[in-house]
Amino acid sequence: MESIVKPGLYKHYKGPLYQVTDVATHSESEERHVVYRALYGEKGLWIRPLSMFTETVNVDGQEIPRFKRLEDQTAVRKIALLEISGGRSQEFEAAFSKAENIISSMPGYVTHRLDRCVEQENKYLLSVDWVTLEDHEKGFRGSEAYLEWKSLLHQFYDPFPVVEHYWLNV
């Protein structure tokens, strides 16, 4: 019986990181496949048969897992409630479409979502997942790219959002 792979962060035996989102079943063969995204380069979305994902490989005479799940509390989600001032939601969304290219290119970035509030059209919930808290706090916020992000978006907020970080349940 093949083991079930849980969603979360995994490290390939050659070093790159991946975000496993789910295990899916092929509609014709009923073979189980792992669905995962590379956390480097173009961040491509991939599938691999579960049996291959969970197998071991021989490296220097030692059997090791092809993919190893990283321990809990390594990945974090940044959450910010954004209130857009002066009926500028459409302008904000246009600026955000430029800004999301900046953040998605940063080391340690996993994924993000911008959700618009149902009850208040000027309110948004931004969530960004990072491999580590340091990737967000030091890597992104300490970068030149953050200055560009800031110039595109910070003009829209009133009040300025509180940013909180949550451990992902990986």
N, CA and C of each residue as an Amber inpcrd file, in Angstrom:
protein
   510
   0.8430000  -1.1850000   0.0000000   0.0000000   0.0000000   0.0000000
   0.8860000   1.2460000   0.0000000   0.6370000   2.1660000  -0.9260000
   1.4100000   3.3990000  -1.0040000   0.9710000   4.3680000   0.0910000
   1.9530000   5.0880000   0.6290000   1.6070000   6.0480000   1.6790000
   0.9590000   7.2900000   1.0640000   0.1370000   7.9450000   1.8360000
  -0.5090000   9.1720000   1.3880000   0.4230000  10.3380000   1.6830000
   0.5740000  11.2050000   0.7110000   1.4110000  12.3930000   0.8370000
   0.5260000  13.5370000   1.3050000   0.9360000  14.2120000   2.3800000
   0.1690000  15.3340000   2.9090000   0.5890000  16.6280000   2.2140000
  -0.3450000  17.5630000   2.0200000   0.0320000  18.8640000   1.4720000
   1.0850000  19.5260000   2.3570000   1.9540000  20.3040000   1.7350000
   2.9960000  21.0000000   2.4750000   4.2380000  21.1920000   1.6430000
   5.3030000  21.5710000   2.3160000   6.5770000  21.8260000   1.6570000
   7.4360000  20.5710000   1.6620000   8.0590000  20.3090000   0.5110000
   8.9220000  19.1460000   0.3600000  10.2300000  19.5790000  -0.2840000
  11.2880000  18.8890000   0.1120000  12.5980000  19.1450000  -0.4830000
  12.9940000  17.9270000  -1.3080000  13.3500000  18.1640000  -2.5670000
  13.8370000  17.1080000  -3.4480000  15.2440000  16.7290000  -3.0070000
  15.6390000  15.4970000  -3.2050000  16.9460000  15.0570000  -2.7450000
  18.0850000  15.8370000  -3.3980000  17.8300000  16.4910000  -4.5410000
  18.8610000  17.3190000  -5.1840000  18.8470000  18.7580000  -4.6700000
  17.8710000  19.1020000  -3.7920000  17.8810000  20.4100000  -3.1560000
  16.6950000  21.3270000  -3.3620000  16.0650000  21.3810000  -4.5510000
  14.9690000  22.3330000  -4.7550000  13.7610000  22.0550000  -3.8620000
  12.9980000  23.1210000  -3.6020000  11.7930000  23.0220000  -2.7860000
  10.5430000  22.9740000  -3.6580000   9.5260000  22.2700000  -3.1480000
   8.2510000  22.1250000  -3.8410000   7.1140000  22.2670000  -2.8420000
   5.9860000  22.7690000  -3.3290000   4.7640000  22.8800000  -2.5220000
   3.7920000  21.8250000  -3.0370000   3.5180000  20.8120000  -2.2310000
   2.5340000  19.7870000  -2.5870000   1.1570000  20.3260000  -2.2410000
   0.2560000  20.2870000  -3.2300000  -1.0910000  20.7910000  -2.9880000
  -2.0980000  19.6730000  -2.7310000  -1.8900000  18.5130000  -3.3780000
  -2.8850000  17.4540000  -3.2080000  -2.3900000  16.1600000  -3.8390000
  -3.1640000  15.1070000  -3.6030000  -2.9880000  13.8370000  -4.3010000
  -4.2630000  13.6170000  -5.0880000  -4.1200000  13.3660000  -6.3920000
  -5.2690000  13.2160000  -7.2840000  -5.2920000  11.8000000  -7.8630000
  -6.4580000  11.4000000  -8.3390000  -6.6280000  10.0850000  -8.9540000
  -6.9000000  10.2680000 -10.4450000  -6.1240000   9.5620000 -11.2740000
  -6.3150000   9.6040000 -12.7250000  -7.6900000   9.0340000 -13.0600000
  -8.4410000   9.7250000 -13.9140000  -9.8290000   9.3370000 -14.1830000
  -9.9620000   8.0030000 -14.9160000  -8.9690000   7.6120000 -15.6870000
  -9.0680000   6.3600000 -16.4490000  -8.3700000   5.1960000 -15.7470000
  -7.1450000   5.4120000 -15.3200000  -6.3600000   4.3170000 -14.7420000
  -6.5330000   4.1900000 -13.2290000  -7.0900000   5.2260000 -12.5910000
  -7.2300000   5.3110000 -11.1470000  -5.8840000   5.3110000 -10.4220000
  -4.8080000   5.5610000 -11.1670000  -3.4890000   5.6930000 -10.5440000
  -3.4490000   7.0140000  -9.7690000  -2.8360000   6.9710000  -8.5850000
  -2.7310000   8.1590000  -7.7350000  -1.5200000   8.9870000  -8.1660000
  -1.6960000  10.3250000  -8.2160000  -0.6370000  11.2590000  -8.6060000
  -0.5380000  12.3770000  -7.5740000   0.6790000  12.8410000  -7.3380000
   0.9160000  13.9810000  -6.4630000   0.9310000  15.2330000  -7.3330000
   0.2150000  16.2710000  -6.8860000   0.1550000  17.5550000  -7.5800000
   1.0210000  18.5150000  -6.7750000   2.0200000  19.1230000  -7.4430000
   2.9440000  19.9880000  -6.7120000   3.4820000  21.1010000  -7.6030000
   3.9610000  22.1780000  -6.9500000   4.4950000  23.3470000  -7.6460000
   5.9530000  23.5450000  -7.2530000   6.7910000  23.7880000  -8.2440000
   8.1860000  24.1280000  -7.9850000   8.2490000  25.5090000  -7.3330000
   9.1320000  25.6820000  -6.3830000   9.2950000  26.9760000  -5.7180000
  10.5660000  27.6660000  -6.1980000  10.8710000  27.5030000  -7.4610000
  12.0370000  28.1290000  -8.0740000  11.7190000  28.3490000  -9.5490000
  12.5260000  29.1330000 -10.2130000  12.3450000  29.3480000 -11.6580000
  10.9680000  29.8820000 -11.9870000  10.3180000  29.2480000 -12.9460000
   8.9850000  29.6940000 -13.3740000   7.8630000  29.1400000 -12.5040000
   8.2250000  28.4080000 -11.4650000   7.2660000  27.8780000 -10.4910000
   6.1750000  27.0330000 -11.1620000   6.6240000  26.1310000 -12.0280000
   5.7060000  25.2860000 -12.7800000   4.9010000  24.3510000 -11.9040000
   3.7120000  24.0040000 -12.3820000   2.8290000  23.0620000 -11.7090000
   3.0590000  21.6850000 -12.3350000   3.2490000  20.6630000 -11.4870000
   3.6130000  19.3270000 -11.9410000   2.7240000  18.2740000 -11.3020000
   2.6880000  17.0980000 -11.9380000   2.1290000  15.9050000 -11.3080000
   3.1480000  14.7940000 -11.4750000   3.1430000  13.8610000 -10.5460000
   4.0420000  12.7100000 -10.5920000   3.3040000  11.5530000  -9.9520000
   3.4230000  10.3550000 -10.4980000   2.7820000   9.2100000  -9.8450000
   3.1950000   9.1230000  -8.3740000   2.2280000   8.8650000  -7.5240000
   2.4830000   8.7650000  -6.0930000   3.6110000   7.7850000  -5.7990000
   3.6230000   6.6730000  -6.5060000   4.6600000   5.6640000  -6.2600000
   6.0600000   6.2130000  -6.5350000   6.2120000   7.0640000  -7.5430000
   7.5110000   7.6840000  -7.8310000   7.8400000   8.7660000  -6.8090000
   6.8220000   9.5440000  -6.4120000   7.0470000  10.6350000  -5.4700000
   7.5550000  10.1070000  -4.1370000   7.0230000   8.9620000  -3.7120000
   7.3580000   8.4220000  -2.3890000   8.5180000   7.4300000  -2.4080000
   9.0690000   7.1460000  -3.5670000  10.1470000   6.1570000  -3.6130000
  11.4580000   6.7200000  -3.0770000  12.3900000   5.8300000  -2.8170000
  13.7230000   6.2310000  -2.3900000  14.6640000   6.1610000  -3.5840000
  15.7630000   6.8940000  -3.4620000  16.7960000   6.8840000  -4.4910000
  18.1220000   6.5690000  -3.7980000  19.0500000   6.0220000  -4.5600000
  20.3560000   5.6680000  -4.0260000  21.3300000   6.8020000  -4.3060000
  21.8410000   7.4130000  -3.2390000  22.8220000   8.4880000  -3.3580000
  24.0510000   8.0830000  -2.5530000  25.1460000   7.8920000  -3.2410000
  26.4100000   7.4860000  -2.5950000  26.2340000   6.2410000  -1.7350000
  25.4580000   5.2810000  -2.2490000  25.2600000   4.0180000  -1.5520000
  24.2380000   4.0590000  -0.4280000  23.5560000   5.1960000  -0.2700000
  22.5600000   5.3220000   0.7980000  21.1880000   5.5690000   0.1870000
  20.1780000   4.8330000   0.6770000  18.8050000   5.0180000   0.2210000
  18.1840000   6.2000000   0.9660000  17.7310000   7.1990000   0.2040000
  17.0880000   8.3690000   0.8080000  15.7980000   8.6650000   0.0540000
  14.8440000   9.3600000   0.6890000  13.5870000   9.6860000  -0.0010000
  13.8420000  10.6320000  -1.1740000  13.1240000  10.4080000  -2.2730000
  13.2090000  11.3210000  -3.4150000  12.7390000  12.7180000  -2.9870000
  11.6300000  12.7710000  -2.2340000  11.0930000  14.0180000  -1.6920000
  10.9390000  13.8450000  -0.1900000  11.4220000  14.8060000   0.5690000
  11.2920000  14.7530000   2.0280000  10.4350000  15.9260000   2.4870000
   9.4200000  15.6140000   3.2630000   8.5320000  16.6520000   3.7910000
   9.2730000  17.4580000   4.8450000   9.1760000  18.7860000   4.7400000
   9.7930000  19.6400000   5.7450000   8.9430000  19.6350000   7.0030000
   9.5790000  19.8590000   8.1150000   8.8960000  19.8080000   9.4030000
   7.8530000  20.9060000   9.5300000   6.9130000  20.6960000  10.4320000
   5.8850000  21.6960000  10.7240000   6.5240000  23.0040000  11.1490000
   5.7860000  24.0790000  10.9700000   6.1620000  25.4220000  11.3610000
   7.4190000  25.9140000  10.6570000   7.5740000  25.5570000   9.4100000
   8.6360000  26.1510000   8.6110000   8.0390000  27.1990000   7.6820000
   6.8420000  26.9560000   7.1780000   6.2110000  27.8820000   6.2410000
   5.2720000  28.8210000   6.9940000   5.1800000  30.0550000   6.4960000
   4.3120000  31.0440000   7.1250000   3.4040000  31.6970000   6.0940000
   2.2660000  32.1510000   6.5750000   1.3300000  32.9080000   5.7450000
   1.2480000  34.3150000   6.3120000   1.5040000  35.2880000   5.4500000
   1.3500000  36.6970000   5.8110000  -0.0800000  37.0810000   5.4570000
  -0.7810000  37.7120000   6.4010000  -2.1550000  38.1460000   6.1960000
  -2.2310000  39.6490000   6.4320000  -2.8880000  40.3640000   5.5390000
  -3.1160000  41.7950000   5.7260000  -4.5180000  42.1340000   5.2310000
  -5.2640000  42.8470000   6.0520000  -6.5720000  43.3570000   5.6680000
  -6.3490000  44.7530000   5.0930000  -6.6620000  44.9300000   3.8130000
  -6.3730000  46.1810000   3.1130000  -7.6520000  46.9660000   2.9050000
  -7.6900000  48.1910000   3.4060000  -8.8180000  49.0840000   3.1610000
  -8.3310000  50.1670000   2.2090000  -8.9910000  50.2660000   1.0530000
  -8.5870000  51.1750000  -0.0130000  -9.3760000  52.4780000   0.1290000
  -8.6600000  53.5630000   0.1450000  -9.2980000  54.8650000   0.3840000
  -9.8590000  55.4770000  -0.9010000 -10.8420000  56.3520000  -0.7200000
 -11.3320000  57.2180000  -1.7860000 -11.9030000  56.5590000  -3.0160000
 -12.5280000  55.3880000  -2.8860000 -13.1380000  54.7540000  -4.0510000
 -12.1470000  54.3970000  -5.1470000 -10.9280000  54.0580000  -4.7500000
  -9.8520000  53.7890000  -5.7200000  -9.5990000  52.2900000  -5.9180000
 -10.6140000  51.4710000  -5.6920000 -10.4230000  50.0210000  -5.7850000
  -9.9460000  49.5790000  -7.1610000 -10.5240000  50.1310000  -8.2050000
 -10.1330000  49.7330000  -9.5660000  -8.6730000  50.1130000  -9.8360000
  -8.2900000  51.2910000  -9.4020000  -6.9000000  51.7480000  -9.5600000
  -5.9500000  50.8570000  -8.7440000  -6.3830000  50.4900000  -7.5290000
  -5.5910000  49.5920000  -6.6900000  -5.3910000  48.2390000  -7.3660000
  -6.4670000  47.6770000  -7.9120000  -6.3590000  46.3670000  -8.5620000
  -5.4000000  46.4080000  -9.7470000  -5.3950000  47.4920000 -10.4960000
  -4.4570000  47.6320000 -11.6240000  -3.0200000  47.6910000 -11.1110000
  -2.7990000  48.4330000 -10.0330000  -1.4580000  48.5220000  -9.4510000
  -1.0330000  47.1730000  -8.8750000  -1.9830000  46.4620000  -8.2520000
  -1.6570000  45.1690000  -7.6690000  -1.2520000  44.1630000  -8.7430000
  -1.8720000  44.2360000  -9.9200000  -1.5020000  43.2970000 -10.9910000
  -0.0380000  43.4800000 -11.4070000   0.5010000  44.6660000 -11.2480000
   1.9370000  44.8940000 -11.4880000   2.7520000  44.4100000 -10.2870000
   2.2670000  44.7310000  -9.0930000   3.0030000  44.4110000  -7.8760000
   3.1070000  42.9070000  -7.6320000   2.0960000  42.1270000  -8.0370000
   2.1600000  40.6950000  -7.7700000   3.2900000  40.0250000  -8.5430000
   3.7020000  40.6010000  -9.6640000   4.8620000  40.0790000 -10.3910000
   6.1490000  40.2890000  -9.6040000   6.1830000  41.3580000  -8.8290000
   7.3660000  41.6400000  -7.9990000   7.4760000  40.6060000  -6.8940000
   6.4100000  40.4370000  -6.1300000   6.4780000  39.5510000  -4.9670000
   6.6560000  38.0910000  -5.3860000   6.0330000  37.6930000  -6.4830000
   6.1140000  36.2840000  -6.8990000   7.4970000  35.8950000  -7.4030000
   8.3500000  36.8680000  -7.6580000   9.7060000  36.5600000  -8.1230000
  10.7170000  36.4850000  -6.9750000  10.2700000  36.7200000  -5.7540000
  11.1760000  36.7700000  -4.6060000  11.5510000  35.3750000  -4.1040000
  12.8090000  35.1960000  -3.6640000  13.1980000  33.9230000  -3.0560000
  12.3280000  33.6250000  -1.8390000  11.8820000  32.3860000  -1.7240000
  11.0610000  31.9690000  -0.5980000   9.5780000  32.1810000  -0.7850000
   9.1820000  32.8660000  -1.8580000   7.7570000  33.0600000  -2.1440000
   7.1540000  31.7200000  -2.5530000   5.9450000  31.4340000  -2.0440000
   5.2390000  30.2070000  -2.4170000   4.0230000  30.5440000  -3.2740000
   3.0890000  31.3180000  -2.7330000   1.8840000  31.6760000  -3.4610000
   1.2230000  32.8680000  -2.7700000   0.2370000  33.4660000  -3.4490000
  -0.5160000  34.5640000  -2.8300000  -1.9500000  34.5680000  -3.3470000
  -2.7970000  35.2910000  -2.6030000  -4.2010000  35.5080000  -2.9860000
  -4.5870000  36.9150000  -2.5770000  -5.3780000  37.5490000  -3.4170000
  -5.9970000  38.8190000  -3.0720000  -7.4940000  38.6160000  -3.2490000
  -8.2340000  38.6710000  -2.1450000  -9.6730000  38.4440000  -2.1690000
 -10.4000000  39.7370000  -1.8200000 -11.4280000  40.0490000  -2.6120000
 -12.2210000  41.2610000  -2.3930000 -13.3890000  40.9460000  -1.4520000
 -13.6430000  41.8350000  -0.5300000 -14.7170000  41.6710000   0.4460000
 -16.0760000  41.7340000  -0.2480000 -16.9850000  40.9050000   0.1770000
 -18.3360000  40.8770000  -0.3700000 -19.1340000  42.0960000   0.0990000
 -19.0250000  42.4070000   1.3860000 -19.8430000  43.4790000   1.9690000
 -19.3070000  44.8900000   1.7040000 -17.9890000  45.0310000   1.5830000
 -17.3830000  46.3550000   1.3990000 -16.4360000  46.3030000   0.2050000
 -16.7930000  46.9480000  -0.8870000 -16.0100000  46.8200000  -2.1180000
 -14.6240000  47.4510000  -2.0260000 -14.3570000  48.2400000  -1.0100000
 -13.0390000  48.8540000  -0.8670000 -12.1200000  48.0560000   0.0650000
 -12.5290000  46.8510000   0.4690000 -11.7630000  46.0570000   1.4190000
 -11.2870000  44.7610000   0.7540000 -10.0170000  44.4090000   1.0210000
  -9.3950000  43.2130000   0.4510000  -8.6530000  42.4550000   1.5400000
  -8.5220000  41.1520000   1.3290000  -7.6970000  40.3200000   2.1890000
  -6.5420000  39.8020000   1.3420000  -5.3280000  40.1470000   1.7400000
  -4.1300000  39.6800000   1.0390000  -3.4580000  38.6170000   1.8840000
  -3.1960000  37.4670000   1.2710000  -2.4080000  36.4300000   1.9450000
  -1.2560000  36.0530000   1.0290000  -0.0880000  35.9140000   1.6340000
   1.1140000  35.5210000   0.8950000   1.8060000  34.4380000   1.7080000
   2.0700000  33.3140000   1.0850000   2.7730000  32.2130000   1.7460000
   4.2600000  32.2860000   1.4200000   5.0740000  32.1000000   2.4550000
   6.5340000  32.1320000   2.3490000   7.1060000  30.8470000   2.9230000
   8.2400000  30.4100000   2.4110000   8.8970000  29.2170000   2.9430000
   9.2870000  29.4590000   4.3980000   9.8260000  30.6410000   4.7120000
  10.1830000  30.9850000   6.0900000   9.7480000  32.4190000   6.3840000
   9.6370000  32.7410000   7.6450000   9.3310000  34.1040000   8.0560000
  10.4320000  35.0600000   7.5930000  11.6670000  34.6060000   7.6460000
  12.7950000  35.4400000   7.2190000  12.7220000  35.7870000   5.7320000
  12.1630000  34.8870000   4.9210000  12.0050000  35.1860000   3.4950000
  11.1410000  36.4220000   3.2990000  10.1290000  36.5950000   4.1510000
   9.2750000  37.7700000   4.0530000   9.8980000  38.9720000   4.7480000
  10.2200000  38.7990000   6.0220000  10.6520000  39.9260000   6.8490000
  12.0090000  40.4990000   6.4250000  12.9750000  39.6450000   6.1570000
  14.3220000  40.1180000   5.8130000  14.5500000  40.1130000   4.3050000
  14.1780000  39.0090000   3.6620000  14.4190000  38.8920000   2.2240000
  13.6270000  39.8920000   1.4050000  12.2950000  39.8210000   1.4990000
  11.4500000  40.7040000   0.6980000  11.4780000  42.1300000   1.2230000
  11.1810000  42.3120000   2.5010000  11.0980000  43.6710000   3.0530000
  12.4460000  44.3880000   3.0700000  13.5330000  43.6490000   2.9980000
  14.8570000  44.2650000   2.9670000  15.3970000  44.4560000   1.5590000
  14.5670000  44.2190000   0.5600000  15.0460000  44.2330000  -0.8290000
  14.6720000  45.5250000  -1.5620000  15.3440000  45.7430000  -2.6870000
  14.9930000  46.8440000  -3.5920000  13.5910000  46.6220000  -4.1630000
  13.2310000  45.3650000  -4.3760000  11.9180000  45.0440000  -4.9270000
  10.8010000  45.5280000  -4.0010000  11.0450000  45.4810000  -2.6880000
  10.0380000  45.9500000  -1.7410000   9.7710000  47.4400000  -1.9140000
  10.8090000  48.2060000  -2.2220000  10.6260000  49.6460000  -2.4390000
   9.7030000  49.8930000  -3.6270000   9.8340000  49.0770000  -4.6650000
   8.9440000  49.1980000  -5.8260000   7.5140000  48.7920000  -5.4500000
   7.3700000  47.6820000  -4.7170000   6.0680000  47.2190000  -4.2060000
   5.4010000  48.3350000  -3.4160000   6.1710000  48.9250000  -2.5200000
   5.6850000  49.9840000  -1.6400000   5.2100000  51.2000000  -2.4470000
   5.9920000  51.5940000  -3.4660000   5.6070000  52.7680000  -4.2580000
   4.3470000  52.5070000  -5.0820000   4.1230000  51.2600000  -5.4780000
   2.9210000  50.9150000  -6.2370000   1.6670000  50.8580000  -5.3640000
   1.7910000  50.3680000  -4.1250000   0.5970000  50.0140000  -3.3490000
   0.3180000  50.8330000  -2.0970000   1.3300000  51.2920000  -1.4070000
   1.0970000  51.8920000  -0.0980000   0.2730000  53.1740000  -0.1510000
   0.2000000  53.8200000  -1.2850000  -0.6020000  55.0440000  -1.4360000
  -2.1040000  54.8000000  -1.3070000  -2.5480000  53.5540000  -1.4470000
  -3.9740000  53.2370000  -1.4700000  -4.5760000  52.9540000  -0.0970000
  -3.7660000  52.6530000   0.9080000  -4.2730000  52.1500000   2.1810000
  -4.6740000  53.2670000   3.1370000  -5.8530000  53.1110000   3.7410000
  -6.2800000  54.0080000   4.8180000  -7.3020000  53.2750000   5.6730000
  -6.9380000  52.8440000   6.8670000  -5.6440000  53.0290000   7.5330000
  -4.5980000  52.0610000   6.9890000  -3.3410000  52.2750000   7.3860000
  -2.2920000  51.3730000   6.9480000  -2.5380000  50.0000000   7.5690000
  -2.4200000  48.9340000   6.7790000  -2.7960000  47.5970000   7.2840000
  -1.8350000  47.0510000   8.3340000  -2.4140000  46.2830000   9.2370000
  -1.6380000  45.4930000  10.1820000  -1.3010000  44.1890000   9.4740000
  -0.0370000  43.8010000   9.5190000   0.4050000  42.5560000   8.8940000
   0.6490000  41.5350000   9.9910000   0.0680000  40.3470000   9.8380000
   0.2690000  39.2690000  10.7990000   0.7770000  38.0460000  10.0660000
   1.4930000  37.2090000  10.7840000   2.0600000  35.9690000  10.2110000
   1.5070000  34.7720000  10.9660000   1.1880000  33.7210000  10.2190000
   0.6260000  32.4930000  10.7900000   1.4370000  31.3110000  10.2900000
   1.6980000  30.3620000  11.1980000   2.3210000  29.1240000  10.7590000
   1.3420000  28.3890000   9.8770000   1.8210000  27.8800000   8.7710000
   0.9580000  27.0620000   7.9210000   0.8570000  25.6700000   8.5270000
  -0.2870000  25.0910000   8.4070000  -0.5180000  23.7490000   8.9050000
  -0.0320000  22.7760000   7.8530000   1.2910000  22.6270000   7.7850000
   1.8930000  21.7750000   6.7480000   2.3130000  20.4470000   7.3180000
